[in-house]
């Protein structure tokens, strides 16, 4: 699905958001990298910009003076934010903030799972979350990377009813797909003993990985050399604030 017009099924990544100390600098960087245009507004927490692709909402950037470089926060869809927050606590996780109403947009919470990775919940009302995904310059995938993935697999299965499947394309990697009860794949969990901590990794699709790396560096970020795997040609980008994420282009058919 590329265009989203309503709330996604429970447990589907539905929104991504980044907190930065300098909104204008972030808008310049991500605008240069992804070609985003913006709609801006003032929220209770501060200035906020929504990155647009073809006029559709793709991601949010919040200005917060205490923000430090970290990671994009991924929000899972839920039709009952409070009920899901309770399941998180019952499964051994923690609710760090919320649930709270965000104007008439929806109800939100921030949580931490049993391996220390943070994620959000979004119960959409007037805004369902990302309106465009799985296209160049938009969100295409989230995977959890953890030194010890076992507790995370049990946690997310308990909270969202995911099933876990191995990946025959990567037999040497400790990776399991996460699938909603209807069988739809929403991401995965990767075990990496070398990881310093657990966290959700964000992958944005691009049309040309090498060209996007050049744009990121020219705009003040850094990037690894592009490399190919069985799915995409990808590189890790670090924005001017230290936020790391991955960009990837699908192989040409």
C-alpha positions in Angstrom: 0.0 0.0 0.0 1.3 3.4 -0.9 -1.5 5.8 0.0 -3.2 5.6 3.3 -6.6 7.2 3.8 -7.7 5.7 7.1 -6.5 4.1 10.3 -4.2 1.1 9.8 -5.0 -2.3 11.6 -3.6 -2.7 15.1 0.1 -3.2 15.3 1.0 -1.6 12.0 3.7 1.0 11.9 1.7 4.1 11.1 3.7 7.2 11.9 7.3 8.3 12.4 8.5 11.3 14.3 11.9 12.9 15.2 12.7 15.4 18.0 15.4 17.9 17.2 16.9 21.0 18.9 16.8 23.1 15.6 13.7 22.6 13.4 14.9 24.9 10.6 18.2 23.0 10.3 16.3 19.7 10.2 13.9 20.9 7.6 16.8 22.0 5.4 18.5 18.6 5.8 15.6 16.3 5.2 14.3 18.6 2.5 17.6 18.3 0.6 17.7 14.5 1.2 14.2 13.5 0.4 12.7 16.6 -1.3 10.2 17.0 1.5 8.1 20.2 1.6 6.5 21.1 4.9 3.4 22.2 6.7 4.3 23.7 10.0 2.3 24.3 13.2 2.8 25.2 16.8 2.0 22.4 19.2 1.8 22.5 23.0 5.4 21.0 23.0 6.8 23.5 20.5 7.2 24.1 16.7 6.3 21.1 14.6 6.8 20.4 10.9 5.2 17.6 8.8 7.2 16.4 5.9 5.1 16.1 2.7 5.7 13.9 -0.4 3.4 14.8 -3.2 1.3 16.8 -0.7 0.8 13.7 1.5 2.0 13.5 5.1 5.1 11.3 5.4 6.8 12.1 8.7 6.8 14.6 11.6 9.7 16.7 13.1 9.3 18.3 16.5 11.5 21.1 17.8 12.5 20.5 21.4 15.4 22.3 23.0 16.4 19.3 25.1 16.5 16.9 22.1 19.7 15.0 21.4 20.6 12.9 18.4 18.9 9.5 18.7 16.5 7.7 16.5 13.2 8.2 14.7 10.3 7.2 16.9 8.0 4.7 15.2 4.3 4.7 16.2 2.1 1.5 16.1 -1.5 1.9 15.1 -4.1 1.0 17.7 -7.8 1.4 17.9 -7.6 1.5 21.7 -4.6 3.4 23.0 -5.4 2.9 26.7 -6.1 -0.8 26.3 -2.9 -1.3 24.4 -1.0 0.7 27.0 -2.3 -1.7 29.7 -1.2 -4.7 27.6 2.2 -3.2 27.4 2.5 -3.0 31.2 1.0 -6.4 31.6 3.6 -7.9 29.3 6.5 -6.3 31.3 7.0 -3.1 29.3 6.6 0.5 30.5 4.4 3.4 29.4 6.7 6.4 29.5 4.2 9.1 28.5 0.5 9.2 27.9 -1.9 8.1 26.7 -2.9 11.7 25.9 -5.1 13.5 23.4 -3.2 15.4 20.6 -5.8 18.0 19.7 -8.4 16.3 17.4 -5.6 14.4 15.6 -5.6 11.3 17.8 -4.5 9.7 21.1 -0.9 8.9 21.7 1.5 7.2 24.1 5.2 6.5 24.2 6.3 3.1 25.6 9.4 1.0 26.2 9.5 -2.7 25.6 11.2 -5.4 27.7 14.6 -5.0 26.0 14.7 -1.2 26.3 13.5 -0.1 22.9 11.1 2.8 22.7 8.1 3.1 20.4 4.8 5.0 20.2 1.1 4.2 20.0 -1.2 6.2 17.7 -5.0 6.0 17.8 -5.8 8.1 14.8 -8.9 10.4 14.6 -8.6 13.3 12.2 -5.1 12.1 11.2 -4.4 8.4 10.6 -0.6 8.8 10.5 1.5 8.5 7.4 -0.6 9.2 4.3 2.1 7.9 1.9 4.5 5.0 2.5 6.4 2.4 0.5 7.4 5.0 -2.2 10.7 6.9 -2.7 11.3 9.4 0.1 8.9 7.8 2.5 8.9 5.1 5.3 9.2 1.6 4.0 10.2 -0.5 6.9 11.0 -0.8 10.7 13.0 -3.6 12.3 13.9 -4.0 15.9 17.6 -4.7 16.5 18.4 -6.2 20.0 21.4 -7.9 21.6 19.0 -10.4 23.2 15.9 -10.6 20.9 14.0 -13.4 22.8 12.2 -11.2 25.3 11.2 -8.7 22.6 9.7 -11.5 20.5 7.6 -12.6 23.4 6.6 -9.0 24.3 5.4 -7.9 20.9 3.5 -11.2 20.3 1.7 -10.7 23.6 0.9 -7.0 23.0 -0.1 -7.1 19.3 -0.8 -10.8 18.6 2.0 -11.0 16.1 3.2 -14.3 14.8 6.9 -15.0 14.2 8.4 -16.5 11.1 12.0 -17.1 10.2 13.6 -15.7 7.1 14.9 -18.3 4.6 16.6 -15.5 2.6 19.0 -14.9 5.5 19.6 -18.3 7.1 22.8 -17.1 8.9 21.1 -14.2 10.6 19.0 -14.3 13.8 16.0 -12.7 12.2 12.2 -13.3 12.5 9.4 -11.6 10.6 6.6 -10.0 12.6 3.2 -10.6 11.1 -0.2 -9.3 12.2 -2.9 -11.9 12.9 -4.1 -11.5 9.3 -0.6 -12.6 8.0 0.6 -9.1 6.9 4.3 -8.5 7.6 4.9 -5.3 9.5 8.6 -5.7 10.2 11.0 -7.9 12.0 13.3 -8.5 15.0 17.0 -9.1 14.5 19.3 -10.4 17.2 22.7 -8.7 17.1 25.0 -9.5 20.0 27.3 -6.6 19.0 24.5 -4.0 19.3 25.1 -1.6 22.2 21.3 -1.4 23.0 18.0 -2.3 21.5 16.1 0.0 19.2 13.8 0.2 16.3 15.6 1.0 13.0 13.9 3.1 10.4 14.3 2.5 6.6 13.3 5.1 4.1 13.0 4.2 0.5 14.9 6.2 -2.1 15.1 6.0 -5.9 18.9 5.9 -6.0 20.9 5.1 -2.9 24.2 6.5 -4.2 22.6 9.8 -5.2 20.8 10.0 -1.9 24.1 9.4 0.0 25.6 12.3 -2.0 22.7 14.6 -1.1 22.9 13.6 2.6 26.6 14.5 2.8 26.2 17.7 0.9 23.5 18.7 3.3 25.7 18.3 6.3 25.1 14.6 7.3 27.3 11.6 7.0 26.8 8.2 5.4 28.3 4.7 5.0 29.2 3.4 1.7 26.2 1.8 -0.1 26.0 -1.9 -0.1 23.7 -4.5 -1.6 21.7 -7.2 0.2 19.0 -9.6 -1.1 16.4 -6.9 -0.9 17.8 -3.4 -1.4 20.9 -1.3 -2.0 21.2 0.5 1.3 23.4 2.8 3.4 23.2 4.2 6.9 22.8 8.0 7.1 23.5 10.1 10.2 21.8 13.5 10.2 23.4 16.7 11.6 22.0 15.9 15.0 23.4 12.4 15.2 20.2 10.6 14.3 20.9 7.3 12.4 18.6 5.8 9.9 18.8 3.7 6.8 18.0 4.5 3.2 17.5 1.9 0.5 16.6 1.5 -3.2 14.9 -1.5 -4.6 16.7 -3.4 -7.4 15.6 -2.2 -10.8 13.4 -4.8 -12.5 
